[in-house]
Amino acid sequence: MKAIITMAVACALLLAACSKNELRDVKPPATATTTTHQLRSGSLNGNAGVELVYYDSMLVKMNAMQLSDAAAAKILAHNSTINILYESDATVAGGGTFVTVTDAIQGDDYNPLWREVDIVWNAGVTPHQFYSDDEVLAAAAGANPEITLVYTDEVYRCSILQHTKTQ
C-alpha cells in the first residue's frame, strides 16, 4: 500500500511540474554544442529534434525537446529518477564532433526526462569519444580524472526511437 501511495504522489508531482504551458515554452540551448538537433533549423519538436546518441556502444536515435526553465526546476526538485545526457562541445581526436552519451534506454531504468551533464576536459587531456556512461563515469573518477562533470539545470523530454548499430 505504501508503494502505491508513493507512486501516486510521484506521478502527481511530475504532472504538476509539467503543465502544458511550461512544456510548450521551448527555448533554444544557451550555448553552441555539436548535437544534431541544434544544427537543424526551425522547431526542435518532431524530426528536427532527432539526433544519434551512444548508449553502451550502440548508436541510438533519440528525439529531444528542451523544457522551459520553470518546468526543469520543478522536475529537478521532485524527480530522483531522471536520466542523464552527457554532452561536450569539444572537437574530439581526429577532428570529429563529440556524440552525446546517455545512461538509459527502454528496458534499462528508462525515464523520458533527461538532465544535461556537460563534460569538461581537464588540462592535458585530448578530448575523445566515449561510448557509454560507464566510460564517462570512469574518466571522471580517480586521483587524476580526465574530465570534470558539470550538472546543468537543462532538462529534456526525450524518446528513444531506434537502435542503429554497435560501435
Phi and psi in degrees as a GROMACS rama.xvg file:
@    title "Ramachandran Plot"
@    xaxis  label "Phi"
@    yaxis  label "Psi"
@TYPE xy
-60.8945  -39.2068  LYS-2
-63.964  -39.1069  ALA-3
-65.699  -42.8267  ILE-4
-65.2879  -42.6906  ILE-5
-60.603  -44.3482  THR-6
-64.3728  -39.8845  MET-7
-63.7066  -42.8724  ALA-8
-64.4549  -43.6776  VAL-9
-60.9573  -42.5964  ALA-10
-64.2633  -41.0538  CYS-11
-63.06  -42.1749  ALA-12
-64.7037  -41.0991  LEU-13
-63.7045  -43.6871  LEU-14
-64.6972  -39.3521  LEU-15
-65.0342  -35.4315  ALA-16
-74.7048  -19.6414  ALA-17
-120.469  55.8791  CYS-18
-65.685  155.54  SER-19
-58.1669  -40.0947  LYS-20
-62.504  -40.8973  ASN-21
-70.159  -35.7242  GLU-22
-68.5978  -28.9436  LEU-23
-77.2745  -20.1743  ARG-24
-79.4518  69.2565  ASP-25
-87.3521  133.253  VAL-26
-119.624  150.121  LYS-27
-69.417  151.319  PRO-28
-57.2825  145.36  PRO-29
-72.3541  -29.0556  ALA-30
-124.2  155.575  THR-31
-75.7786  131.006  ALA-32
-132.099  -176.741  THR-33
-102.656  14.8194  THR-34
-77.224  147.06  THR-35
-59.752  -40.7973  THR-36
-63.9733  -20.9973  HIS-37
-89.4099  -14.1246  GLN-38
-86.7343  -18.4737  LEU-39
-82.7804  154.963  ARG-40
-94.6987  163.687  SER-41
86.0741  -164.794  GLY-42
-63.8025  144.45  SER-43
-84.9737  -0.178143  LEU-44
-75.6118  152.387  ASN-45
69.1721  -143.891  GLY-46
-61.5781  -29.963  ASN-47
-66.227  -18.946  ALA-48
-95.6869  11.9583  GLY-49
-88.4726  134.537  VAL-50
-145.976  163.139  GLU-51
-94.1305  135.801  LEU-52
-133.695  157.86  VAL-53
-94.1878  137.022  TYR-54
-137.101  115.302  TYR-55
45.0078  52.1783  ASP-56
68.7531  10.9605  SER-57
-108.555  137.536  MET-58
-80.3125  130.374  LEU-59
-127.548  137.467  VAL-60
-81.4695  130.411  LYS-61
-131.195  139.529  MET-62
-104.501  125.238  ASN-63
-128.256  142.799  ALA-64
-138.92  124.342  MET-65
-74.6338  135.962  GLN-66
-85.4365  163.328  LEU-67
-65.3661  161.526  SER-68
-59.6102  -39.7714  ASP-69
-65.2106  -45.2936  ALA-70
-64.843  -41.973  ALA-71
-60.7649  -44.1685  ALA-72
-61.1088  -42.6336  ALA-73
-65.9349  -42.2673  LYS-74
-65.4062  -45.2924  ILE-75
-63.8597  -30.1135  LEU-76
-76.4431  -25.2086  ALA-77
-123.733  -1.37086  HIS-78
-121.324  108.191  ASN-79
-89.7192  -2.02393  SER-80
-110.389  22.3528  THR-81
-68.8496  142.917  ILE-82
-84.6382  172.597  ASN-83
-122.772  139.163  ILE-84
-115.038  115.326  LEU-85
-89.5071  120.326  TYR-86
-120.421  151.369  GLU-87
-147.299  140.352  SER-88
-97.8218  9.5762  ASP-89
-76.2521  150.478  ALA-90
-83.4772  126.866  THR-91
-86.7449  166.146  VAL-92
-49.7296  135.135  ALA-93
93.0473  -5.05553  GLY-94
89.4877  4.37999  GLY-95
-83.3512  175.779  GLY-96
-97.596  149.205  THR-97
-70.837  132.088  PHE-98
-97.0184  130.56  VAL-99
-52.322  145.493  THR-100
-117.885  136.649  VAL-101
-119.187  159.649  THR-102
-102.828  1.77738  ASP-103
-159.736  152.972  ALA-104
-138.845  176.797  ILE-105
-52.7842  134.889  GLN-106
91.082  -5.69652  GLY-107
-134.849  73.8406  ASP-108
54.2472  37.0012  ASP-109
-70.0743  136.061  TYR-110
-138.649  136.035  ASN-111
-72.2941  -1.00646  PRO-112
-104.428  133.353  LEU-113
-134.155  138.164  TRP-114
-103.36  137.416  ARG-115
-82.0125  132.386  GLU-116
-122.598  121.385  VAL-117
-86.1252  139.081  ASP-118
-95.4063  122.979  ILE-119
-112.938  123.15  VAL-120
-79.8395  126.841  TRP-121
-72.7981  157.63  ASN-122
-54.0403  135.642  ALA-123
85.3761  -1.18304  GLY-124
-104.242  128.443  VAL-125
-80.8856  122.275  THR-126
-57.105  140.16  PRO-127
-147.264  167.377  HIS-128
-79.7407  135.574  GLN-129
-100.692  152.397  PHE-130
-117.341  -3.69301  TYR-131
-154.849  160.388  SER-132
-65.6166  -30.9311  ASP-133
-61.5898  -40.8666  ASP-134
-64.5153  -41.2752  GLU-135
-61.9811  -49.3695  VAL-136
-64.6973  -37.5362  LEU-137
-64.9456  -38.7772  ALA-138
-68.6574  -23.5925  ALA-139
-90.7586  -5.3243  ALA-140
-101.305  172.449  ALA-141
90.3348  179.811  GLY-142
-71.4125  -31.9341  ALA-143
-127.945  73.038  ASN-144
-67.3085  148.186  PRO-145
-73.8653  -32.4922  GLU-146
-134.024  162.488  ILE-147
-118.97  135.505  THR-148
-97.8084  127.539  LEU-149
-115.988  110.712  VAL-150
-76.5644  124.066  TYR-151
-95.4923  173.941  THR-152
-98.9056  13.9919  ASP-153
-85.0151  131.179  GLU-154
-125.385  138.716  VAL-155
-121.763  149.11  TYR-156
-96.6053  118.277  ARG-157
-126.449  143.325  CYS-158
-123.194  131.43  SER-159
-83.7714  123.833  ILE-160
-95.3046  -43.5015  LEU-161
-168.891  154.984  GLN-162
-87.8082  141.375  HIS-163
-112.028  -51.3008  THR-164
-163.66  164.923  LYS-165
-95.4566  138.618  THR-166
